Amino acid sequence: MRIAVIGQSLFGQEVYKELRKEGHTVVGVFTIPDKDGKADPLATEAEKDGVTVFKFPRWRVKGQAISEVVDQYKGVGAELNVLPFCSQFIPMEVIDFPKHGSIIYHPSLLPRHRGASAINWTLIHGDLKAGFTVFWADDGLDTGPILLQRECDLEPDDTVNTIYKRFLFPEGVKGTVEAVRLIAAGRAPKIPQPDEGATYEGIQKKENAKIDWNQPAAALHNWIRGNDKVPGAWAEVEGQKVTFFGSTLLDGGAVASGQPLVIPGASRPASVTKGGLVLFGNDDKALLVKNLQFEDGKMIPAAHYFHTGSSEAVQLTEEEKAFAEGMRVVWKSILTNLDVIEDSTDFFKSGAASMDVVRLVEEVKLRASQLQLQNEDIYMATTFQEFIQMCVRKLRGEDMEEELVVDYVERDVNNMTIHMPHQLFINGEFVDAEGGKTYKTINPTDGQAVCEVSLAQVPDVDRAVAAAKAAFEEGQWGKMNPRDRGRLIYRLADLLEQHQEELATIEALDSGAVYTLALKTHVGMSIQTFRYFAGWCDKIQGSTIPINQARPSRNLTFTRREPIGVCAIVIPWNYPLMMLAWKTAACLAAGNTVVLKPAQVTPLTALKFAELTARAGFPKGVVNILPGAGSMVGQRLSDHPDVRKLGFTGSTEIGKQIMKSCAVSNVKKVSLELGGKSPLIIFSDCDMDKAIRMGMSAVFFNKGENCIAAGRIFVEESIHDQFVQRVVEEVKKMKIGDPLDRSTDHGPQNHKAHLDKLVQYSQTGVKEGARLVCGGKQVDRPGFFFEPTIFTDVQDHMYIACEESFGPIMIISKFKEGDVDGVLKRANATEFGLASGVFTRDIGRALYVSERLEAGTVFINTYNKTDVAAPFGGFKQSGFGKDLGEEALNEYLKTKTVTVEY
């Protein structure tokens, strides 16, 4: 269709772009005039595409259409007008002109909240549902027939900004385009709006947004969030207008103590606490406000009300000065009316608007990717000097919540400064271990110490378990609404993403992971895992069960899925952060508290994770991290009577010991992901290029330190020699080197003891008669580097055919042509059953093999393809229980049956 787009803003821009993608011809864009020399985003996008853009200041004068404007509009020959967001009054001569008329997007569920500020009023009235309507324009105010509506649930603490970003913007764009699609297909309905339930509220302006304190807390909360960010709910406080932002209803528990603040008209004094400003309704219930804005435009955290301006100026380094000058250029490009940006230049008083805030935030990301500002940060630092001071503090990690004190170890590495906590994390605080015990964690790239780390002792374990128990049984976490719990976990995932480069760098330093792999897998999958399980928090549910124990049947039986309580998690050293995420995300989503022991040799990303949980707002005691020895910390967790579940990933030998201790102590629930010797069967009809590529990944991914690594490869006889020749060629291409070098394929092994084990393993293979084709030795350079290794002619009885290397060692054996059952028997002749794989073009054979392989995961014509939604775990002595997917939640839940007679 030939479409005229009439409107403005980023929303209008996105609708315009999607309409063009759908194949429609946009014959004209009608938008507002440039402001301060800057075009509206819709105009900018259309001009870039060569579409004619009209920028009429107005369409009518004194209620009459301007004939010249209407004639220019008619000249484009539109068949449909689309008004995605339009602040101008469009005359009916334009509305009714096209063949198909005009459609308008409105951000409410009409007929409710007709008129301007519809999103504000949806929140102010405490509606349970929000949504949007695409309707046919008529001569009334938002009264035309409905074409399409979409709705969503309103969260208790949603603001105009959050509901717009989460639903009204993305789904509104889709809905508007879908409406056009229905019109083009001749299937667009015209449903008259009902009179019942219709409301009209005027535009919400600053003078109307004064807070009436004689209301319950819920009404105050709705008023503040409904006016957040525009126009802003305000009140007189100590003689000046103060605007309130970031309201949250408190759950009715005890309110944190703070400094009283008298607000005229309020039922009782407010309280300035570390968490923000606590306000009270006339029902004595409370709400918390995070930010305040003064009449001069300056915004501050509400917690800082009584000590504004007290922080000392940060002295900038040369690098920080260069960053500041770069940002001065950015400010100048936004504030084009100014010749010079002084330190005292105020962003908003110089003409910046909300769209400029968005641009400034994005410009900062381009220049300092580790600095993730929020729009609110700009409002809190309005002058250039304040803005730079804020950015530098955030870059240095000095913007922590007041109650969290972190003694960082800092390193300038990988073109950034990383900040590493190194103490135990117990009950929301970083603390030294009992007796001040420490140990050195070693960088496997050079064998040198990264830093000293606190070494947990038995009393530390007892303190951490007590904190976790109190948080579960008495604290905020145990009472928290599941949806709020999910919101916290989502916030944690966002923080992990904001710190992903720093986390990947720490992972490379502490575990030897190649940085690019750490960024994508170690950290990337961790972020995905927390986001996945955050979505499960409010979907954990029991069921109702019909029973026939009595007549007449006046019984109700149902099940409840409840958290277990204090859970211990013990993780390995190969994927320090990802293994933490695989277990901890499900554990927290289910509502448990956790005491986690990272591997002693790789504690640093777990401690950084602890810091981020505090930043995300997790209550104290919910997450506790204890670096230390397995023989002490792991054993005490296994024995502790207040721990009700233990999840472990590690060796089969230690898993058996843990299982025994958990049984003897208090019959803890246990899940174990243990050793593996995963077979990979390659048939002669395979896609050889893919089998080579995937076979290399199956063995050498993450330096072979991979629980599902293909511990033994069976190759059909006719292609055996070709396969060996080609994998050797590929191995010789691998670059061994510094894991922070972007061109490195293969970094150092995790620690010295493991390197020594791999050397001994290879020597055993040679002694037993296997043919060492390449590798088998330590690389002659500092650090713990081991050559990628290939063995052939490996017989079933040999040690290397039976035992896991957990390193970059490929074990290749032949099998006779067509002997499917024979090779299956050999593949299953192991006590392990974690993973397996098969390569063949014969789908029938592939499925036959997959049915008979005794492993928790089977890959067909691929390998290492795990996903957060797919359950992962082993058979036989590879353990039991699942990580990932919905099944993982079962490991951290208990089922209670309730029967009621009525």
C-alpha positions in Angstrom: 0.0 0.0 0.0 0.9 3.7 -0.4 1.2 5.0 3.2 1.6 8.4 4.7 3.3 8.2 8.2 2.2 11.1 10.3 4.0 11.5 13.7 7.3 11.7 15.4 9.8 10.1 17.8 11.8 6.9 17.9 8.5 4.9 18.0 7.4 6.5 14.7 10.8 5.8 13.3 10.6 2.1 14.1 7.1 1.8 12.7 8.2 3.6 9.5 11.2 1.2 9.1 9.1 -1.9 9.7 6.4 -0.8 7.2 9.1 -0.4 4.5 10.4 -3.9 5.4 6.9 -5.2 4.8 7.1 -3.9 1.2 4.8 -0.9 1.6 5.6 2.4 -0.1 5.9 5.3 2.3 4.9 8.2 0.0 5.4 10.9 2.6 6.5 11.5 6.2 4.7 14.3 8.0 6.5 15.3 11.2 7.3 18.2 13.5 9.8 20.9 12.6 13.4 20.7 13.7 14.2 21.7 17.2 17.4 23.6 17.9 18.7 22.5 14.6 18.0 18.8 15.2 15.6 16.8 13.2 13.1 14.3 14.8 14.4 10.7 14.5 11.5 9.8 12.1 12.5 12.7 9.8 16.2 11.7 9.9 15.4 8.1 9.0 13.1 9.0 6.1 15.5 11.6 4.7 18.2 9.0 4.7 15.9 6.8 2.5 15.1 9.6 0.1 11.4 9.7 1.3 9.8 13.2 1.0 9.5 14.7 4.5 7.1 17.5 5.4 7.7 19.5 8.7 4.5 21.5 9.1 4.5 23.7 12.3 0.7 23.2 12.3 -2.1 21.7 10.2 -4.9 24.2 11.2 -5.5 27.7 12.5 -8.4 28.6 14.7 -10.0 25.2 14.2 -9.8 25.4 10.4 -7.5 23.3 8.2 -4.8 25.2 6.4 -5.6 24.6 2.7 -2.0 24.8 1.5 -0.9 22.2 4.0 -3.8 19.9 3.1 -3.1 20.2 -0.6 0.5 19.3 -0.1 -0.6 16.3 1.9 -3.1 15.2 -0.7 -0.4 15.5 -3.4 1.4 12.4 -2.1 -1.6 10.2 -2.9 -1.7 8.0 0.2 -4.0 5.1 0.5 -3.7 4.9 4.3 -2.5 7.3 7.0 -0.6 5.7 9.9 -0.2 7.8 13.0 2.2 5.9 15.3 2.7 8.8 17.7 1.5 12.3 16.8 1.4 15.4 19.0 -0.2 17.6 16.4 -4.0 18.0 15.6 -4.7 16.5 12.2 -7.8 17.9 10.4 -10.5 15.6 9.3 -9.8 16.6 5.7 -6.6 14.6 6.1 -7.9 11.8 8.3 -10.7 10.9 5.9 -8.9 11.5 2.6 -7.1 8.1 2.0 -9.0 5.1 0.5 -8.5 3.2 3.7 -8.8 6.1 6.1 -6.4 6.6 9.1 -5.2 4.4 12.0 -3.8 5.6 15.3 -1.7 3.9 18.0 -2.8 4.8 21.5 -1.0 3.5 24.6 -4.0 2.3 26.6 -6.7 -0.3 26.5 -9.4 1.9 25.0 -12.0 3.1 26.0 -10.0 3.4 29.2 -7.7 6.4 29.5 -8.6 8.3 26.4 -6.6 11.5 25.8 -3.0 12.4 26.6 -0.8 10.9 29.3 -2.6 7.5 29.0 0.4 5.5 30.3 0.7 7.8 33.4 -3.0 7.4 34.2 -2.8 3.6 33.8 -0.3 3.6 36.6 -1.9 6.3 38.7 -5.2 4.4 38.8 -3.4 1.2 39.8 -4.6 -0.8 36.8 -3.7 -4.4 36.8 -3.3 -4.5 33.0 -1.6 -2.2 30.6 -1.7 -2.3 26.8 -2.3 -0.4 23.6 -5.0 0.0 21.0 -4.7 0.6 17.3 -8.0 2.3 16.3 -9.6 3.9 13.2 -9.5 7.7 13.5 -12.8 9.6 13.7 -13.7 13.1 14.7 -13.7 12.3 18.5 -10.9 12.1 21.0 -9.6 8.5 20.8 -13.2 7.3 20.2 -12.9 5.6 16.8 -13.6 1.9 16.2 -11.0 -0.6 17.5 -8.9 -2.5 15.0 -6.5 -4.3 17.3 -5.6 -4.4 21.0 -2.8 -6.1 23.0 -2.4 -6.2 26.8 0.1 -7.2 29.4 0.3 -7.5 33.2 1.5 -4.5 35.1 4.2 -5.2 37.6 3.9 -3.7 41.1 6.8 -1.3 40.6 6.4 -0.6 36.9 7.0 3.1 35.8 6.1 4.8 32.6 9.6 4.1 31.4 9.7 0.4 32.3 6.3 -0.5 30.8 7.1 1.5 27.7 10.4 -0.2 27.2 9.2 -3.7 28.1 5.9 -3.8 26.2 4.3 -0.7 24.8 7.3 0.2 22.5 8.4 -3.2 21.1 4.9 -4.8 21.0 3.3 -1.5 19.9 5.6 -1.4 16.8 4.7 -5.0 16.0 1.0 -4.3 16.6 0.8 -1.2 14.4 2.5 -3.1 11.6 0.1 -6.0 12.1 -2.8 -3.6 11.8 -1.5 -2.4 8.5 -1.1 -6.1 7.4 -4.8 -6.8 8.3 -5.9 -3.7 6.3 -3.9 -4.8 3.3 -5.4 -8.2 3.4 -9.0 -6.8 3.7 -9.4 -8.4 7.2 -9.2 -5.4 9.5 -12.1 -5.2 11.9 -13.9 -2.1 13.0 -15.2 -2.8 16.5 -17.2 0.1 18.1 -15.7 1.3 21.4 -18.1 0.6 24.3 -19.3 3.4 26.4 -19.0 1.4 29.6 -15.7 1.8 31.3 -14.7 4.8 29.2 -12.5 7.3 30.9 -10.8 10.5 29.9 -8.0 12.2 31.8 -6.2 15.3 30.7 -2.5 15.8 30.0 -0.5 15.4 33.2 1.4 18.5 33.9 3.9 19.5 36.6 1.5 21.8 38.4 -1.0 18.9 38.6 1.5 16.4 39.9 1.7 17.6 43.6 1.4 14.7 46.0 -1.7 14.5 48.2 -0.3 12.8 51.4 -3.7 11.9 52.8 -3.8 8.6 51.0 -2.8 5.0 51.6 0.8 4.0 50.7 -0.4 2.1 47.6 -2.0 5.2 46.2 1.0 7.3 46.9 3.2 4.7 45.2 0.9 4.7 42.2 0.9 8.5 42.0 4.7 8.7 42.2 5.4 5.9 39.6 2.6 7.2 37.4 4.4 10.5 37.1 7.9 9.0 36.8 9.8 10.5 34.8 7.4 13.0 33.3 6.1 15.3 34.8 7.4 14.1 38.2 5.4 13.8 41.4 6.5 16.6 43.8 6.0 18.0 47.3 7.3 20.9 49.4 10.3 19.7 51.5 12.2 22.1 53.7 11.0 25.1 51.7 11.6 23.9 48.1 9.9 21.7 45.5 11.4 18.2 45.5 10.4 15.6 42.9 10.2 11.9 43.8 11.4 9.1 41.5 11.8 5.3 41.7 9.0 4.3 44.1 8.7 0.7 45.5 6.1 -0.5 47.8 7.5 -2.1 50.9 6.3 -5.5 52.0 5.1 -4.6 55.5 8.1 -5.8 57.4 10.3 -3.7 59.7 11.5 -0.5 58.1 15.2 0.2 58.2 16.2 2.9 60.7 17.2 6.2 59.3 17.3 10.0 59.8 13.8 11.5 60.1 12.6 14.1 57.5 9.5 16.1 58.1 7.3 16.6 55.0 4.4 19.0 55.4 1.1 17.2 55.1 2.5 13.7 55.5 0.9 11.5 58.2 4.3 11.0 59.8 7.9 11.9 59.2 9.8 10.2 56.3 13.0 8.4 57.0 16.3 8.8 55.1 17.9 5.3 55.1 20.7 3.7 53.3 18.2 2.2 50.8 16.5 5.5 50.1 13.7 7.7 51.4 11.0 5.8 53.2 7.5 7.5 53.0 4.3 6.5 54.8 0.7 6.6 53.8 -2.2 7.4 56.0 -2.6 3.6 56.6 0.9 3.5 58.2 2.2 1.3 55.3 5.4 2.3 53.7 7.0 2.9 50.3 10.6 3.6 49.3 11.8 6.3 46.9 15.2 5.9 45.4 15.9 9.3 43.8 15.1 13.0 44.4 15.3 16.0 42.1 15.5 19.6 43.2 14.2 22.7 41.6 17.5 23.5 39.9 17.3 20.1 38.0 19.9 18.3 40.1 19.0 14.7 41.0 20.5 12.8 43.9 20.0 9.3 45.4 17.4 9.8 48.1 19.8 8.1 50.6 22.1 11.1 50.2 19.6 13.8 51.1 21.4 14.9 54.2 24.9 14.8 52.8 24.6 16.2 49.3 27.8 17.7 47.9 29.9 16.2 50.6 32.1 13.9 48.4 35.5 15.1 47.4 36.5 15.6 43.8 38.3 12.7 42.1 41.7 13.6 40.7 41.9 12.3 37.2 44.7 10.2 35.7 46.0 11.1 32.2 43.9 8.4 30.7 40.8 9.7 32.5 41.6 13.2 31.4 41.6 11.9 27.8 38.2 10.3 28.3 36.9 13.6 29.8 38.1 15.6 26.7 36.4 13.0 24.4 33.2 13.5 26.3 33.5 17.2 26.1 33.4 16.8 22.3 30.3 14.7 22.7 28.6 17.3 24.8 29.5 19.9 22.2 27.9 17.8 19.4 24.7 17.6 21.4 24.6 21.2 22.8 25.2 22.8 19.4 24.0 26.2 20.6 27.1 26.5 22.8 30.6 27.5 21.6 32.4 26.0 24.5 31.6 23.3 27.1 32.8 24.6 30.5 33.1 22.4 33.6 30.1 24.3 35.0 28.0 23.8 31.8 24.6 22.3 32.8 23.3 19.7 30.4 19.6 20.5 30.8 19.9 24.2 31.3 21.8 24.4 28.0 18.8 22.9 26.1 19.2 19.1 26.3 16.0 17.0 26.2 15.2 13.4 27.0 16.3 12.2 23.6 19.7 13.8 24.2 20.0 11.8 27.4 19.5 8.6 25.5 22.1 9.7 23.0 24.6 10.7 25.7 24.3 7.3 27.4 24.9 5.5 24.0 27.9 7.8 23.3 29.5 6.8 26.6 29.0 3.1 25.8 30.9 3.6 22.6 33.9 5.2 24.3 34.0 3.1 27.5 32.1 -0.2 26.9 32.6 -1.2 30.6 30.7 1.9 31.7 27.0 1.2 31.5 25.2 4.3 32.4 21.4 4.6 33.0 19.3 7.6 32.0 18.9 8.4 35.7 22.7 8.8 36.1 22.6 11.8 33.7 19.9 13.5 35.7 22.0 13.0 38.9 25.1 14.7 37.4 23.8 17.6 35.3 27.0 19.7 35.0 29.9 18.6 32.9 32.2 18.3 35.9 29.7 16.3 37.9 29.1 14.0 34.9 32.9 13.3 34.5 33.3 12.7 38.2 30.4 10.2 38.1 31.8 8.4 35.1 35.3 8.1 36.6 33.9 6.9 40.0 31.9 4.2 38.1 34.9 3.2 36.0 36.9 2.8 39.2 34.2 0.9 40.9 33.7 3.5 43.6 29.9 3.8 43.2 29.1 0.8 45.4 26.2 0.9 47.9 27.4 2.4 51.2 26.8 -0.8 53.1 29.1 -2.9 50.9 32.8 -2.4 51.5 35.1 -4.1 49.0 38.9 -4.4 49.4 39.7 -4.8 45.7 42.9 -6.2 44.1 43.3 -4.1 41.0 45.1 -5.1 37.8 45.6 -3.1 34.6 45.3 -5.8 32.0 43.5 -6.5 28.7 43.1 -2.7 28.1 41.1 -2.2 31.3 41.5 -2.0 35.0 39.9 -5.1 36.7 38.6 -4.9 40.3 38.8 -8.3 42.1 37.4 -9.0 45.5 39.6 -11.5 47.4 37.9 -12.1 50.7 35.1 -14.5 51.8 31.6 -13.3 51.2 29.3 -14.0 54.2 26.0 -12.5 55.0 26.4 -9.7 52.4 29.9 -8.6 53.5 33.4 -9.3 52.3 35.3 -10.6 55.4 38.6 -12.2 56.2 38.8 -15.9 57.0 39.0 -17.2 60.5 42.5 -16.5 61.8 43.3 -14.3 58.7 44.2 -17.5 56.7 45.0 -16.8 53.0 46.5 -18.6 50.0 47.8 -17.6 46.6 45.7 -18.1 43.4 48.0 -18.6 40.4 47.8 -17.3 36.9 48.5 -20.4 34.7 49.8 -18.3 31.9 53.0 -17.5 33.8 52.8 -19.4 37.0 52.8 -16.2 39.1 50.4 -15.3 41.8 47.4 -13.2 40.8 46.6 -12.3 44.4 46.1 -13.6 48.0 42.7 -15.0 48.6 41.0 -15.7 52.0 41.1 -19.4 52.9 37.8 -20.4 54.6 37.9 -22.5 57.8 35.3 -24.6 59.5 34.0 -21.7 61.6 33.6 -19.7 58.4 31.4 -22.4 56.9 29.2 -22.4 60.1 28.8 -18.6 59.9 27.9 -18.8 56.2 25.3 -21.5 56.8 23.8 -19.7 59.7 23.5 -16.5 57.6 21.9 -18.5 54.7 19.5 -20.2 57.2 18.5 -16.9 58.7 17.9 -15.3 55.3 15.7 -18.2 54.3 13.7 -18.6 57.4 13.5 -15.0 58.8 14.7 -12.6 56.1 13.2 -10.7 53.2 14.1 -13.5 50.7 11.9 -16.1 52.2 8.9 -13.7 52.2 9.6 -12.3 48.7 7.0 -12.6 45.9 8.4 -15.0 43.2 8.0 -12.3 40.6 10.1 -9.9 42.7 12.7 -12.7 43.1 12.8 -13.1 39.3 13.3 -9.3 38.9 16.3 -9.5 41.2 17.8 -12.3 39.2 17.2 -10.4 35.9 18.9 -7.5 37.5 21.9 -9.7 38.4 22.0 -11.0 34.8 22.1 -7.4 33.6 25.0 -6.6 35.9 26.9 -9.7 34.7 26.4 -8.5 31.2 27.6 -5.0 32.1 30.8 -6.5 33.6 31.2 -9.3 31.0 34.6 -8.1 29.7 35.9 -7.7 33.2 34.6 -11.2 34.2 36.1 -12.8 31.1 39.4 -11.2 31.8 39.4 -12.4 35.4 38.5 -15.9 34.1 41.4 -15.8 31.7 43.8 -14.8 34.4 42.6 -17.2 37.0 41.8 -20.3 34.9 43.7 -19.9 31.7 40.5 -19.7 29.6 41.1 -18.1 26.2 39.5 -14.6 26.5 37.3 -14.8 23.4 35.9 -18.2 24.6 35.5 -16.9 28.1 33.5 -13.9 26.8 31.2 -16.1 24.7 30.9 -19.2 26.8 32.2 -18.9 30.3 30.5 -15.5 30.8 28.0 -15.4 28.0 26.2 -18.7 28.9 26.3 -17.6 32.5 24.3 -14.5 31.7 21.8 -16.6 29.6 21.4 -19.1 32.4 20.4 -16.5 35.0 18.0 -14.9 32.5 16.4 -18.2 31.7 15.8 -19.2 35.3 14.7 -15.7 36.3 11.8 -16.3 34.0 10.9 -19.5 35.9 10.5 -17.8 39.3 6.7 -17.2 39.0 5.9 -20.3 37.0 6.8 -23.0 39.6 3.5 -24.6 40.5 1.9 -27.7 42.0 -1.3 -29.4 40.8 -4.7 -30.4 42.1 -5.4 -34.2 42.4 -8.8 -35.9 42.5 -8.9 -38.5 45.3 -11.6 -41.0 46.1 -10.8 -41.9 49.7 -14.2 -40.8 51.0 -17.8 -40.6 50.0 -19.3 -38.1 49.3 -16.2 -36.6 47.8 -15.7 -33.4 49.8 -11.9 -33.4 49.6 -9.4 -31.1 47.9 -5.9 -32.5 47.4 -3.2 -30.3 45.9 0.6 -30.2 45.8 2.9 -27.3 46.5 6.4 -27.0 45.1 8.5 -25.4 47.8 12.2 -24.4 48.1 14.4 -26.8 50.1 16.2 -24.2 52.3 19.9 -23.8 52.6 21.7 -25.4 49.7 25.4 -26.0 49.4 27.0 -25.9 45.9 30.5 -27.2 45.2 31.9 -26.4 41.7 34.9 -27.4 39.6 37.7 -25.3 38.1 37.2 -25.8 34.4 34.3 -23.3 33.9 34.4 -21.4 37.2 31.7 -18.9 36.5 29.5 -21.0 34.2 29.4 -24.0 36.6 28.4 -21.5 39.3 25.6 -20.2 37.1 24.3 -23.6 36.0 23.6 -24.6 39.6 23.1 -21.3 41.4 20.6 -19.8 39.0 18.1 -22.7 39.4 18.8 -22.8 43.2 17.9 -19.1 43.6 15.0 -19.2 41.2 13.4 -21.9 43.3 13.7 -19.6 46.4 16.6 -21.2 48.2 19.7 -19.6 49.8 23.1 -20.8 48.9 26.6 -21.4 50.3 29.0 -22.0 47.4 32.5 -23.3 47.4 34.4 -22.4 44.2 37.4 -24.6 43.3 40.3 -23.5 45.4 42.4 -22.8 42.3 39.8 -20.6 40.6 37.9 -18.5 43.2 38.0 -15.0 41.6 35.0 -14.9 39.3 32.9 -16.4 42.1 33.9 -13.5 44.4 33.2 -11.0 41.7 29.8 -12.6 41.3 29.2 -12.2 45.0 29.9 -8.5 44.6 27.4 -8.2 41.8 24.7 -10.0 43.8 25.0 -7.2 46.4 24.9 -4.6 43.7 21.7 -6.2 42.3 20.1 -5.8 45.7 20.0 -9.5 46.9 19.3 -9.5 50.6 22.1 -10.4 53.0 22.7 -14.1 53.5 21.1 -15.3 50.3 24.4 -15.8 48.6 27.6 -16.8 50.4 31.0 -17.6 48.7 33.7 -19.6 50.5 37.0 -20.2 48.7 38.9 -23.0 50.4 40.0 -26.6 50.4 37.5 -29.3 49.5 38.8 -31.5 52.3 37.7 -28.8 54.8 35.0 -26.6 53.4 33.4 -29.2 51.1 33.5 -31.8 53.8 31.9 -29.5 56.4 29.1 -28.5 53.9 28.5 -32.2 53.3 28.3 -32.9 57.1 26.4 -29.7 58.2 23.0 -30.5 59.7 21.5 -27.2 58.5 22.4 -27.8 54.8 19.4 -29.6 53.1 20.8 -30.0 49.6 24.2 -30.3 48.1 24.9 -29.9 44.4 28.4 -31.1 43.2 30.3 -31.1 40.0 33.7 -32.8 40.0 35.3 -36.2 40.1 33.5 -39.5 40.6 35.8 -40.4 43.5 34.9 -37.2 45.5 31.3 -37.5 44.4 31.0 -40.9 46.2 32.6 -39.4 49.3 30.1 -36.5 49.3 27.2 -38.8 48.8 28.2 -40.9 51.7 28.7 -37.9 54.0 25.3 -36.4 53.0 23.6 -39.6 53.8 25.3 -40.1 57.2 24.8 -36.5 58.3 21.1 -35.7 57.7 20.1 -37.5 54.5 20.6 -34.4 52.3 19.2 -34.3 48.9 22.2 -34.6 46.5 22.8 -34.0 42.8 26.1 -35.1 41.2 27.7 -34.3 37.9 30.8 -36.5 37.8 33.5 -37.8 35.5 33.1 -38.8 31.9 34.7 -40.8 29.1 32.3 -39.7 26.4 32.5 -41.8 23.2 32.2 -40.3 19.7 31.5 -42.7 16.9 32.3 -41.5 13.3 30.9 -43.6 10.5 32.4 -43.6 7.0 29.3 -42.0 5.4 29.7 -38.9 7.6 30.2 -35.3 6.3 34.0 -35.6 6.7 34.7 -31.8 6.9 32.1 -31.4 9.6 33.3 -34.5 11.5 36.8 -33.1 11.5 35.7 -29.7 12.7 33.4 -31.0 15.3 35.8 -33.8 16.4 38.5 -31.2 17.0 36.0 -29.1 19.1 34.8 -32.3 20.9 38.3 -32.9 22.2 40.2 -29.5 22.3 37.4 -27.1 23.3 38.5 -25.1 26.4 41.9 -26.8 26.3 40.2 -30.2 26.8 39.1 -29.2 30.2 35.5 -30.0 29.4 33.3 -32.5 31.2 31.7 -33.7 28.0 34.9 -33.8 26.0 35.0 -36.8 23.6 37.3 -39.0 25.7 37.4 -41.7 23.0 36.8 -41.4 19.3 35.8 -44.5 17.3 36.4 -44.1 13.6 35.2 -46.6 10.9 38.1 -48.5 9.4 37.8 -47.2 5.8 38.2 -43.5 6.8 40.4 -44.0 9.8 43.7 -43.0 8.2 42.2 -40.0 6.4 40.6 -38.8 9.6 43.9 -39.1 11.5 45.8 -37.3 8.8 43.4 -34.4 8.7 43.1 -33.9 12.5 46.9 -33.8 12.8 46.9 -31.1 10.1 44.4 -29.1 12.1 46.2 -29.5 15.3 49.4 -28.2 13.8 47.5 -25.0 12.8 46.4 -24.3 16.4 48.1 -21.3 18.0 49.3 -21.9 21.6 49.7 -18.8 23.6 48.5 -16.0 26.0 44.8 -16.5 26.5 44.3 -12.7 26.4 45.7 -12.6 22.8 42.7 -12.6 20.5 44.5 -14.9 18.0 45.2 -17.6 20.6 43.4 -21.0 20.0 44.9 -22.9 23.0 45.8 -21.5 26.4 47.5 -23.0 29.4 46.1 -25.8 31.5 44.3 -24.8 34.6 47.0 -25.5 37.2 50.4 -27.2 37.7 49.1 -30.5 39.2 46.8 -31.0 36.2 49.6 -30.3 33.7 51.7 -32.9 35.5 48.9 -35.4 35.3 48.5 -34.9 31.6 52.2 -35.5 31.0 52.0 -38.7 33.1 48.8 -39.8 31.3 50.6 -39.4 27.9 53.6 -41.4 29.1 51.3 -44.2 30.2 49.7 -44.3 26.8 53.1 -44.7 25.1 54.2 -47.4 27.6 51.1 -49.4 26.9 51.7 -49.4 23.1 49.4 -46.7 21.8 50.9 -44.6 19.0 51.6 -41.0 19.9 51.1 -39.1 16.7 51.7 -35.6 18.0 52.0 -33.7 21.3 52.2 -35.4 24.7 54.6 -32.9 26.2 54.7 -29.7 28.2 55.3 -26.7 26.0 58.8 -25.1 26.5 57.7 -21.7 27.9 56.6 -20.3 31.2 53.2 -21.3 32.5 51.3 -24.6 32.4 51.0 -25.1 28.6 50.5 -28.6 27.2 50.7 -29.6 23.6 47.5 -30.8 21.9 48.0 -34.5 21.7 46.7 -37.3 19.4 47.0 -41.1 20.1 46.0 -43.8 17.6 46.0 -47.6 17.7 44.4 -47.4 21.2 43.2 -50.8 22.4 40.2 -51.2 24.7 42.2 -52.6 27.6 44.6 -49.6 27.8 44.5 -47.1 30.6 44.0 -44.2 28.2 41.0 -46.0 26.6 39.3 -46.3 30.0 40.3 -43.3 32.1 39.4 -39.6 31.5 42.3 -37.3 30.8 40.3 -34.0 31.2 42.8 -32.4 28.8 43.6 -31.8 25.2 44.3 -35.5 24.3 42.5 -37.2 21.4 42.2 -41.0 21.8 41.4 -42.6 18.4 40.4 -46.3 17.9 39.3 -48.1 14.7 36.1 -50.2 14.3 35.3 -52.6 11.5 33.2 -51.5 8.6 29.5 -51.8 9.2 29.9 -53.2 12.8 27.3 -50.9 14.4 26.5 -53.2 17.4 30.2 -54.0 17.9 31.2 -50.4 18.2 28.2 -49.6 20.5 29.3 -52.4 22.8 32.8 -50.9 23.0 31.4 -47.4 23.4 29.2 -48.5 26.3 31.9 -50.5 28.0 32.6 -47.8 30.6 31.3 -46.9 34.0 30.8 -43.3 32.8 27.7 -42.0 30.9 27.8 -38.2 30.7 27.8 -37.6 26.9 28.3 -39.2 23.5 28.1 -38.5 19.9 27.6 -40.0 16.4 28.4 -38.7 12.9 26.6 -40.3 10.0 24.3 -39.2 7.1 22.0 -42.2 7.8 19.4 -40.8 10.1 18.0 -44.3 10.8 21.4 -45.4 12.0 21.9 -42.2 13.9 18.7 -42.7 15.9 19.4 -46.4 16.4 22.8 -45.5 17.9 21.4 -42.7 20.0 18.8 -45.0 21.5 21.5 -47.5 22.6 24.3 -45.1 23.8 24.2 -45.1 27.6 24.7 -41.4 28.2 22.7 -38.5 29.5 23.4 -36.4 26.3 23.8 -37.7 22.7 24.9 -35.4 20.0 24.1 -36.3 16.4 26.2 -34.6 13.7 27.3 -32.0 16.1 29.0 -31.7 19.5 29.2 -29.4 22.6 25.9 -27.9 21.7 24.4 -27.3 25.2 21.6 -24.8 25.8 20.2 -23.3 29.0 16.8 -24.8 28.2 18.0 -28.4 27.7 18.6 -30.6 30.8 22.2 -31.8 31.3 23.4 -34.6 33.4 24.9 -38.1 33.4 24.1 -41.8 33.8 25.9 -44.5 35.7 29.0 -43.2 37.6 28.8 -39.9 35.8 26.2 -39.0 38.4 22.5 -38.2 38.7 20.3 -35.1 38.7 20.1 -32.4 36.1 21.5 -28.9 35.5 19.8 -26.5 33.1 16.2 -26.6 31.7 13.0 -27.0 33.7 14.3 -30.3 35.2 17.0 -28.5 37.0 14.4 -26.8 39.2 13.4 -30.2 40.6 16.8 -30.5 42.1 16.1 -27.5 44.3 12.5 -28.0 45.2 10.5 -30.3 47.4 6.9 -31.4 46.8 4.3 -31.1 49.6 0.9 -32.8 49.4 -2.0 -31.0 51.1 -5.4 -32.6 51.6 -8.4 -30.6 52.8 -11.8 -32.0 53.9 -14.6 -29.4 53.6 
